[in-house]
């Protein structure tokens, strides 16, 4: 009787200890994982949650990087301890054609599906127009000239000014081509870089599916567009929806 | 002199493999050590490549990744299987005593504990490591991150040596103080889930410490130096003729210290015979 009570008590105490220990443990791990937002990952890195789960912290991508771009994160840089990251202002990613870091990854945290380095999306260049020399009216455009995907990831728009001044030549980033290599960030002559690489999730908005950009033929909204009804019928057979544009309709 | 080296032979060999492993990693990373254009040992103790062809991987880390619901590339699975077979043959916890860098710290702490403050503050059950092992896998599944890898002082210390990240030493310092002043062999012998993992593997291991019951005088010398003295249960040993517990780290401390030479390394299932060790002067003494 006594031993059974002992056993039950020990079991409950052990379970309580394991639960509280586990809570503390997972708190520590998750806090470390959430310290992440500004970390820029090597090319091919999976989305942050999958990357963190798969990265075994072996440092082989770091060893494979010929430019010493990649480092294993030390304490206090915002990335989880021991995971690879890079700081483009110091050493940007040079976009090696053969992607040695990704090929060195043993777990697939750097996805083997990345075969073309220009398809890498490590981050997105963002221009602080208030401190960009070009946006102040000076001739700079260094970011444009160093960009390995010039005219795709970054373009220059000319903004004419009054007669005595030359036009402003304004750099603009295009997210569909920008790899986030950070060569522009390193090259920016401003004291603190006015063009920086940030994780997509931190800078990119989303328009929302219900907005229709009518002048873009590709989204299918044209003069002859007829939205499908919720019952599956085509609206052209339902009548009445488009009567203002249909001179033949008689009501 | 030769006798001293002989009696310390396993300790010397263990330090050689421990430092040698670290040196191979450091040399391949920073010194560019290579052979036929391939780095000797690229990576770290979590995952590496020998000469760019043979993958190695920490099977416990790969298991945790698996529990997060992610199938890693085949390469680490092959590496994990190679390591499993290797330590499955050579005694699971051989890794602990012969390779793990934290062993350097805990051995020192254990020595200090023995010579300065040989009283434990409290006792811990040795099976706690299996609970922590289970929790590491459960937590990996729940939070979706390899739970032990993210807090492992082993990985932290090893990466600290290789890459110098800072703060990785704090966990190691904690283990050192804990082992020295709080519980003897507290980390390696009670808490470390990787040690628990290799203990489970070690149950099937082939390299064992063999025991010759007819020579043993029950002096207990082996038990005083053993970091896991429960594996040297003499009654059990007399029955099995060898240390079968997976918790044995194959550190070889007990072998030279036995005054009767009744302990020897040998393959599982083989028997120590009286003539195994050069017996002349012992027979003469008897």
Contacts between the chains, C-beta under 8 A, distances in Angstrom:
chain1	res1	chain2	res2	distance
A	14	B	131	7.5
A	18	B	131	6.2
A	18	B	135	6.2
A	21	B	135	7.1
A	22	B	135	5.3
A	22	B	138	7.3
A	22	B	139	5.9
A	25	B	135	7.0
A	25	B	139	6.1
A	25	B	147	6.5
A	25	B	151	6.9
A	26	B	139	5.3
A	26	B	142	6.9
A	26	B	143	5.0
A	26	B	147	6.9
A	28	B	150	7.9
A	28	B	151	6.1
A	29	B	139	7.4
A	29	B	143	6.2
A	29	B	145	5.5
A	29	B	147	5.7
A	29	B	150	4.5
A	29	B	151	6.4
A	30	B	143	5.8
A	30	B	145	7.3
A	32	B	150	6.1
A	33	B	145	5.7
A	33	B	150	7.5
A	49	B	144	6.4
A	50	B	70	6.4
A	52	B	145	5.5
A	53	B	65	6.5
A	53	B	68	4.0
A	53	B	69	7.5
A	53	B	70	4.9
A	53	B	144	5.5
A	53	B	145	5.6
A	53	B	146	6.7
A	54	B	65	6.0
A	54	B	68	7.8
A	54	B	70	5.0
A	54	B	72	5.9
A	56	B	46	4.6
A	56	B	47	4.9
A	56	B	57	7.2
A	56	B	58	7.4
A	56	B	61	5.5
A	56	B	62	7.6
A	56	B	65	6.8
A	56	B	72	7.7
A	56	B	76	6.8
A	56	B	146	7.7
A	56	B	149	7.0
A	57	B	44	7.5
A	57	B	46	5.7
A	57	B	149	6.7
A	57	B	155	6.2
A	57	B	159	6.7
A	58	B	43	4.3
A	58	B	44	5.1
A	58	B	46	4.7
A	58	B	47	3.9
A	58	B	48	6.5
A	59	B	29	7.6
A	59	B	43	6.6
A	59	B	44	5.5
A	59	B	159	6.9
A	59	B	162	6.5
A	59	B	163	6.0
A	60	B	42	5.9
A	60	B	43	4.7
A	60	B	47	7.0
A	60	B	48	7.5
A	60	B	49	7.2
A	62	B	163	7.2
A	63	B	28	7.9
A	63	B	29	5.5
A	63	B	39	7.5
A	63	B	42	5.7
A	63	B	43	7.4
A	71	B	163	7.7
A	72	B	159	6.3
A	72	B	163	4.9
A	72	B	165	6.0
A	73	B	165	7.3
A	74	B	164	7.9
A	74	B	165	4.0
A	74	B	166	4.7
A	74	B	167	7.3
A	75	B	165	6.8
A	75	B	166	5.2
A	75	B	167	4.0
A	80	B	150	7.1
A	81	B	150	7.8
A	81	B	156	7.3
A	81	B	165	6.7
A	81	B	167	7.4
A	81	B	168	7.5
A	82	B	155	6.8
A	82	B	156	7.3
A	82	B	159	5.3
A	82	B	165	6.6
A	104	B	42	7.7
A	105	B	73	7.7
A	106	B	43	7.4
A	106	B	47	4.5
A	106	B	49	7.7
A	106	B	55	6.3
A	106	B	57	6.6
A	106	B	72	7.5
A	106	B	73	6.3
A	106	B	75	4.8
A	106	B	76	4.7
A	106	B	79	6.8
A	107	B	47	7.1
A	107	B	65	6.6
A	107	B	72	4.0
A	107	B	73	5.7
A	107	B	75	7.8
A	107	B	76	5.2
A	108	B	72	5.7
A	108	B	73	4.1
A	112	B	73	6.8
